[in-house]
Amino acid sequence: MRFNERMGIASRPRPEGPLVWIHAASIGESLSMTSLIDRLIHEYPKITILMTSGTVSSAHLIIHRLPATVIHQYIPVDRVPWVKRFLDFWHPDLVLWVESEFWPTVLSEIKSRRIPSFLMNARISAASVQGWRRAPWMIRRLLETFELCMAQTELDAGRLRVLGAKNVACPGNLKFATSPLPADQKMLTALDASIAGRPRWVVFSTHAGEDEVIADAHEILIKNFPDILTVIIPRHPERAACIEQLLLDRKLSVSVRSKTDPVDASISFLLGDTIGELGLFFRITDIAVVGGTLIPHGGQNPIEPARLGCAIVHGPHMENFLDVQSELLTAGASVIVHTAEELALEIGTLLSNSTLRQRRILAARSVADGKQNVLDAVFAHINPHLNRISSTKPTPVANNACA
């Protein structure tokens, strides 16, 4: 896992010239930055982009989804010598810190070096606010690192102010500005042909405790839709073996995507345990259930399937996306379900009523596409710094040795 990077030892040389460091902890945060990075590359070609993350899955996504000019490294563990080594080597001219993973040593060192920094797409849960209230001096000091905190919602902006942030703006959620998820056309054609004519639905980014509900709903649905295909995509692919066993114990046939199992008429479940294929799965169906909402987890991003033409269904736990939930519900683009019975009823209704399904699809797409100005609002805040560092004479890099 390129372990030396976790100790601040670089595995790539640092190019000369200005460098912007973007830190996005995991897959969701990394995806939210893709459109911003594309625009950075287009408008500021002289600036090198360094992107750090903390998980193997996010590293895989960054390497395969972002342009080859973007340098990926793992974030160093929050220890003083390793953080200093990292910053001494990369010497960033601007830091864009995504969402709310606050590493005290890293942020303190950024602040002490007076590196211009912005908190991007910030999301602060009620639980985080309560937790930080036990150490108000610490969170206040950490937030002072940032020249500006850009919140996803007004609720997040208010919470940042409560925690001590002095300069807060709310340009909106950058996840709205991401391009539609890609799909390999050859794979899409082959998969679509193998399930042609079958009713199908997808449940994406599921967490432990939801798979049983989905299996229950499927078993209800097969009474009226005997050839139905349920596509289930776990948030963490390493859970695939447990899900597969759960389904097999119920005598339900499963095709595991990573094993390249065939998806023929005998298959009840397609288990999408690969990384980077969400765009493929959203394109083979037009009904998507949001994972992380059938249990008290807070939900995953419903905008991605909405943009690709899916009617949205979710459980009651959408705390991570309350603003999106409100807009989807108001537009008539989504429905809340609480039990396997309600889930099966809603999926069955959408499968049976194409007029209703198309109305929901259009409403969901309208909500997703109505937020494209978020990126402009964000760049209005960071453009002055980008213009400054791209026009200044490059600072010599003192030590460009890497592992």
C-alpha positions in Angstrom: 0.0 0.0 0.0 2.9 2.4 -0.6 3.4 2.5 3.2 6.3 5.0 3.0 3.9 7.7 1.9 2.1 7.4 5.2 5.4 8.5 6.8 5.6 11.5 4.5 8.1 9.9 2.1 7.1 10.8 -1.4 7.0 8.2 -4.1 6.9 10.8 -7.0 9.2 13.7 -7.7 7.7 17.2 -7.2 7.5 19.2 -10.4 8.8 22.7 -10.4 6.3 25.5 -10.3 3.2 26.2 -8.3 1.4 23.3 -6.6 -2.1 23.0 -5.2 -2.7 20.3 -2.6 -6.2 18.8 -2.4 -7.0 16.4 0.4 -10.1 14.2 0.1 -10.3 11.5 2.7 -12.2 8.8 0.8 -14.2 8.0 -2.4 -17.1 10.3 -1.9 -14.9 13.3 -1.1 -12.6 12.5 -4.0 -15.5 12.2 -6.5 -16.8 15.6 -5.4 -13.5 17.2 -6.5 -13.4 15.8 -10.1 -15.1 18.7 -11.8 -13.1 21.2 -9.8 -9.9 19.4 -10.8 -10.9 19.3 -14.5 -11.5 23.0 -14.4 -8.3 23.7 -12.6 -6.3 21.8 -15.2 -8.1 23.7 -18.0 -7.9 27.2 -16.6 -4.5 26.9 -14.8 -2.4 24.5 -16.8 0.9 25.7 -15.1 -0.3 24.5 -11.7 0.5 21.0 -10.5 -2.2 19.2 -8.6 -1.3 17.0 -5.7 -4.2 14.9 -4.3 -4.0 13.0 -1.1 -6.5 10.5 0.4 -6.5 7.9 3.1 -8.1 4.8 1.6 -7.0 2.3 -1.0 -10.3 2.5 -2.8 -10.1 6.3 -3.1 -6.5 5.9 -4.4 -7.7 3.4 -7.0 -10.5 5.8 -8.1 -8.2 8.8 -8.3 -5.6 7.0 -10.3 -8.2 5.7 -12.8 -10.6 8.6 -13.0 -8.4 11.7 -12.9 -6.0 12.9 -15.6 -2.5 11.4 -15.4 -1.1 14.8 -14.6 -2.7 14.7 -11.1 -0.2 13.3 -8.6 -1.7 11.0 -5.9 -0.1 10.3 -2.6 -1.5 8.9 0.7 -1.9 11.5 3.4 0.8 11.1 6.1 -0.2 9.8 9.5 -0.7 12.8 11.8 2.7 12.7 13.5 4.9 15.8 13.5 8.1 14.4 11.8 6.1 12.8 9.0 3.9 15.8 8.4 6.9 18.1 8.3 8.7 15.8 5.9 5.6 15.8 3.6 5.2 19.6 3.6 9.0 20.2 3.2 9.0 18.0 0.1 5.8 19.1 -1.6 5.9 22.7 -0.6 2.2 23.4 -1.5 1.3 27.0 -2.5 -2.4 26.5 -1.8 -4.3 23.8 0.2 -7.9 22.8 -0.5 -9.2 20.6 2.4 -12.3 18.6 1.6 -15.3 18.2 4.0 -14.5 17.6 7.7 -11.7 15.2 8.4 -9.6 17.5 10.7 -6.1 16.3 11.4 -4.7 18.5 14.2 -1.0 18.1 13.4 -1.4 18.6 9.6 -3.6 21.6 10.0 -1.5 23.2 12.7 1.6 22.8 10.5 -0.2 24.3 7.5 -1.2 27.2 9.7 2.3 27.8 11.1 3.7 27.9 7.6 1.0 30.4 6.6 0.0 28.4 3.5 -3.3 29.8 2.1 -6.0 27.2 2.8 -9.7 26.7 2.2 -12.1 24.2 3.7 -14.1 22.8 0.7 -17.6 21.3 0.6 -17.7 21.3 4.4 -20.3 19.0 6.0 -20.6 19.0 9.8 -23.0 16.6 11.4 -24.9 17.2 14.6 -22.9 14.5 16.3 -19.6 16.2 15.2 -20.8 19.5 16.7 -21.5 17.7 20.0 -18.2 15.9 19.9 -16.2 19.1 19.2 -18.0 21.0 22.0 -15.9 18.9 24.4 -12.8 20.5 23.0 -14.0 23.9 21.7 -10.5 25.5 21.9 -9.1 22.8 19.6 -11.8 23.0 16.9 -11.6 26.8 17.0 -7.9 26.7 16.5 -8.1 24.2 13.6 -10.8 26.2 11.8 -8.5 29.2 12.1 -6.3 27.4 9.5 -8.7 28.3 6.8 -9.1 31.6 5.1 -12.6 30.6 4.2 -14.9 27.6 5.1 -17.2 26.8 2.2 -20.2 24.8 3.4 -22.5 22.5 1.5 -25.6 23.8 3.1 -26.7 26.7 5.3 -27.2 24.2 8.1 -23.5 23.2 7.8 -22.5 26.9 7.6 -24.4 27.6 10.9 -22.7 24.7 12.6 -19.2 25.9 11.4 -20.0 29.3 12.9 -21.1 27.7 16.2 -17.7 25.8 16.3 -15.8 29.1 15.9 -15.3 29.5 12.1 -14.9 33.3 11.4 -15.3 33.4 7.7 -18.0 31.1 6.2 -19.7 31.0 2.8 -22.3 28.6 1.4 -21.7 28.1 -2.4 -23.5 24.8 -2.3 -22.6 21.1 -2.6 -19.8 20.4 -5.1 -21.3 16.9 -5.6 -23.9 18.6 -7.7 -21.3 19.8 -10.1 -19.6 16.5 -10.9 -19.9 15.1 -14.4 -22.1 12.0 -14.9 -20.4 8.8 -13.8 -18.6 7.1 -16.7 -19.3 3.6 -18.1 -17.4 1.4 -20.4 -19.6 1.2 -23.5 -18.6 -2.3 -24.5 -19.4 -3.6 -21.0 -22.6 -1.6 -20.9 -23.8 -3.1 -24.2 -23.0 -6.6 -23.2 -24.6 -6.4 -19.7 -27.7 -4.6 -21.1 -28.1 -7.4 -23.7 -27.8 -10.1 -21.1 -30.7 -8.7 -19.0 -32.8 -7.3 -21.9 -36.6 -7.3 -21.2 -36.2 -8.1 -17.5 -37.6 -5.8 -14.8 -34.6 -4.5 -12.7 -33.7 -2.1 -9.9 -30.4 -1.1 -8.2 -29.6 -0.5 -4.6 -26.3 1.3 -4.3 -23.7 1.9 -1.5 -25.4 -0.5 1.0 -24.2 -0.9 4.5 -24.4 -3.8 6.9 -28.0 -4.3 8.1 -29.6 -3.3 4.8 -28.9 -6.4 2.7 -31.5 -8.4 4.6 -34.1 -5.7 3.9 -33.3 -5.8 0.2 -33.5 -9.6 0.1 -36.8 -9.5 1.8 -38.1 -6.9 -0.7 -36.9 -9.0 -3.6 -38.7 -12.1 -2.3 -41.9 -10.1 -2.1 -41.4 -8.7 -5.6 -40.8 -12.1 -7.3 -44.4 -13.0 -6.6 -45.5 -10.4 -9.2 -42.2 -10.1 -11.1 -40.8 -13.6 -11.3 -37.9 -12.6 -13.6 -36.9 -9.5 -11.7 -33.2 -8.7 -11.3 -32.0 -6.9 -8.2 -28.6 -5.2 -8.5 -27.0 -4.7 -5.1 -23.8 -2.6 -4.7 -22.1 -2.6 -1.3 -20.5 0.7 -0.2 -17.5 -1.4 0.9 -16.6 -4.2 -1.7 -15.0 -6.3 1.0 -18.5 -7.1 2.3 -19.4 -8.9 -1.0 -18.6 -12.4 0.3 -21.0 -11.9 3.3 -23.8 -10.6 1.1 -23.3 -13.4 -1.4 -23.6 -16.0 1.4 -26.7 -14.3 2.8 -28.4 -14.6 -0.6 -27.2 -18.1 -1.2 -28.6 -19.2 2.2 -32.0 -18.0 1.0 -31.6 -20.0 -2.2 -31.3 -16.9 -4.3 -29.0 -17.1 -7.3 -26.2 -14.6 -7.4 -23.8 -13.3 -10.1 -20.7 -11.7 -8.6 -19.3 -8.9 -10.8 -15.7 -9.3 -9.7 -15.8 -13.0 -10.6 -17.2 -12.2 -14.1 -20.0 -14.6 -13.4 -22.6 -14.7 -16.3 -25.9 -12.8 -15.8 -28.4 -15.1 -17.4 -32.1 -15.6 -16.9 -31.5 -17.9 -13.9 -29.8 -15.1 -11.9 -31.8 -13.2 -9.3 -29.1 -10.9 -7.9 -26.2 -9.1 -9.6 -23.7 -8.2 -6.8 -21.6 -5.2 -8.0 -18.5 -5.6 -5.9 -16.2 -3.7 -8.2 -14.9 -0.1 -7.9 -15.6 2.5 -10.5 -18.6 0.8 -12.2 -21.5 2.7 -10.6 -22.1 4.6 -13.8 -22.5 1.2 -15.6 -25.1 0.0 -13.0 -27.1 3.2 -13.0 -27.4 3.0 -16.8 -28.8 -0.5 -16.9 -31.8 0.4 -14.8 -34.0 3.5 -14.1 -34.9 2.8 -10.5 -32.2 3.5 -7.8 -32.5 2.9 -4.0 -30.1 5.0 -1.9 -28.0 2.9 0.5 -27.2 4.0 4.0 -30.8 5.2 4.4 -32.5 2.0 5.6 -30.4 2.0 8.8 -29.3 5.0 10.9 -26.2 5.8 8.8 -27.1 9.1 7.1 -27.3 8.1 3.4 -25.2 8.2 0.3 -25.3 10.6 -2.6 -28.5 10.4 -4.6 -27.5 13.0 -7.2 -25.3 10.5 -9.2 -28.2 8.2 -10.2 -30.6 11.1 -10.5 -28.3 12.6 -13.2 -28.2 9.3 -15.1 -32.0 9.0 -15.3 -33.1 7.0 -12.3 -36.2 7.5 -10.1 -35.0 7.7 -6.5 -36.2 5.7 -3.5 -34.6 6.0 -0.1 -35.2 5.2 3.6 -35.8 7.6 6.4 -32.1 8.2 7.3 -30.9 10.9 4.8 -29.2 13.1 7.5 -26.1 13.5 5.3 -28.2 14.9 2.5 -31.1 16.7 4.1 -31.1 19.5 1.6 -31.1 17.1 -1.3 -33.8 15.0 0.2 -36.0 18.1 0.6 -35.5 19.1 -3.0 -36.1 15.6 -4.3 -39.3 15.2 -2.3 -40.6 18.6 -3.1 -40.0 18.0 -6.8 -41.8 14.6 -6.6 -38.6 12.9 -7.6 -38.3 10.5 -4.6 -40.2 8.5 -2.0 -39.4 7.5 1.5 -39.8 3.9 2.6 -39.3 2.3 6.0 -39.7 -1.4 5.7 -39.1 -4.2 3.2 -42.8 -4.3 2.5 -42.9 -0.6 1.7 -39.8 -0.9 -0.4 -41.3 -3.8 -2.4 -44.5 -1.9 -2.9 -42.8 1.2 -4.2 -40.5 -0.7 -6.6 -43.4 -2.7 -7.8 -45.4 0.4 -8.4 -42.6 2.1 -10.4 -42.1 -1.1 -12.5 -45.8 -1.3 -13.3 -46.4 2.4 -14.0 -44.1 3.7 -16.7 -45.8 7.1 -16.7 -45.1 7.6 -13.0 -41.6 6.3 -13.3 -40.8 8.7 -16.2 -42.3 11.6 -14.2 -40.0 10.8 -11.2 -37.0 10.4 -13.5 -37.5 13.8 -15.1 -38.0 15.4 -11.7 -34.9 13.8 -10.3 -32.8 14.8 -13.3 -34.1 18.4 -13.0 -33.0 18.6 -9.4 -29.6 17.2 -10.2 -29.0 19.4 -13.2 -30.1 22.6 -11.5 -27.0 23.0 -9.4 -24.3 23.4 -12.0 -23.5 27.0 -10.9 -22.0 25.6 -7.7 -18.6 25.3 -9.4 -18.7 29.0 -10.5 -19.4 30.1 -7.0 -16.5 28.1 -5.6 -14.0 29.4 -8.2 -15.1 32.9 -7.4 -13.6 32.4 -3.9 -10.4 30.6 -4.9 -9.6 32.4 -8.2 -7.6 35.3 -6.6 -5.2 32.8 -5.0 -4.9 30.7 -8.1 -4.2 33.8 -10.2 -1.5 34.9 -7.8 0.4 31.6 -7.5 0.2 30.9 -11.2 1.8 34.3 -12.0 4.5 34.3 -9.3 8.0 33.2 -9.9 8.3 29.6 -8.8 9.8 29.0 -5.4 12.9 26.7 -5.6 12.2 23.2 -4.2 14.9 22.6 -1.5 14.8 18.8 -1.5 13.4 16.8 -4.4 14.5 13.4 -3.4 11.8 10.7 -3.2 11.5 7.1 -2.3 
